[in-house]
Amino acid sequence: MKKLIMCVAAAIMLSGCAGVLEKQQPVCSGTAIVGGQENKVQIYGVRKQNNQTQYRAGYPFNWRWVSANTFTGTTCK
């Protein structure tokens, strides 16, 4: 009985997370200097906030919004 309850609880928890991890396609890419190394970074979103352009950057920025000044160049329009 205990195993059945655990299986039902696990199924409910997993179904609650459905769609959260949906795959997104990058809208453009950029080049950033991180730790003295030049890295190509996938960009998943672009926004303007307080007259500053920000990019939702993937690894190594952990999909956070970062300033456009962080990048030495991008393919974003």
C-alpha positions as CSV (number, residue, x, y, z in Angstrom):
1,M,0.0,0.0,0.0
2,K,2.9,2.4,0.8
3,K,4.4,1.8,-2.6
4,L,1.1,2.6,-4.3
5,I,0.8,5.9,-2.4
6,M,4.3,6.8,-3.3
7,C,3.7,6.1,-7.0
8,V,0.5,8.1,-7.1
9,A,2.3,11.0,-5.3
10,A,5.2,10.9,-7.8
11,A,2.8,10.8,-10.8
12,I,0.9,13.9,-9.4
13,M,4.2,15.8,-8.9
14,L,5.5,15.0,-12.3
15,S,2.2,15.9,-14.0
16,G,2.3,19.2,-12.2
17,C,5.7,20.0,-13.8
18,A,4.5,19.1,-17.3
19,G,5.2,22.0,-19.7
20,V,7.7,23.7,-17.4
21,L,10.6,22.2,-19.1
22,E,9.4,22.7,-22.7
23,K,12.2,23.1,-25.2
24,Q,12.8,26.7,-26.4
25,Q,14.5,27.6,-29.6
26,P,17.1,30.4,-29.4
27,V,16.2,33.6,-31.2
28,C,19.8,34.6,-31.9
29,S,23.3,34.1,-30.5
30,G,26.1,36.2,-29.1
31,T,29.7,36.2,-28.1
32,A,30.7,37.0,-24.6
33,I,34.0,37.0,-22.7
34,V,33.5,34.9,-19.6
35,G,36.5,34.1,-17.3
36,G,38.9,35.4,-20.0
37,Q,37.5,33.0,-22.6
38,E,35.4,33.9,-25.6
39,N,32.1,31.9,-25.5
40,K,29.3,31.6,-27.9
41,V,26.0,32.0,-26.0
42,Q,22.5,31.2,-27.2
43,I,20.0,34.0,-26.6
44,Y,16.3,33.0,-26.0
45,G,14.7,36.4,-25.6
46,V,15.2,40.1,-26.1
47,R,13.7,42.9,-24.1
48,K,14.1,46.6,-23.4
49,Q,14.0,47.7,-19.8
50,N,14.7,51.3,-18.7
51,N,16.1,52.1,-22.1
52,Q,18.5,49.2,-21.8
53,T,18.5,46.1,-24.0
54,Q,18.7,42.8,-22.2
55,Y,19.0,39.3,-23.5
56,R,17.8,36.1,-21.9
57,A,21.0,34.1,-22.2
58,G,21.6,30.4,-21.9
59,Y,24.7,28.7,-20.6
60,P,26.9,30.1,-18.9
61,F,24.4,32.7,-17.8
62,N,21.8,30.2,-16.6
63,W,19.0,31.6,-18.7
64,R,18.9,34.9,-16.9
65,W,18.4,38.4,-18.3
66,V,21.8,40.0,-18.9
67,S,22.7,43.4,-20.3
68,A,23.6,43.7,-23.9
69,N,26.9,45.3,-22.8
70,T,27.9,41.8,-21.6
71,F,28.3,40.7,-25.2
72,T,31.0,41.7,-27.7
73,G,28.6,40.9,-30.6
74,T,25.3,39.3,-31.3
75,T,23.2,38.2,-34.3
76,C,20.1,39.8,-32.8
77,K,18.3,42.5,-34.7
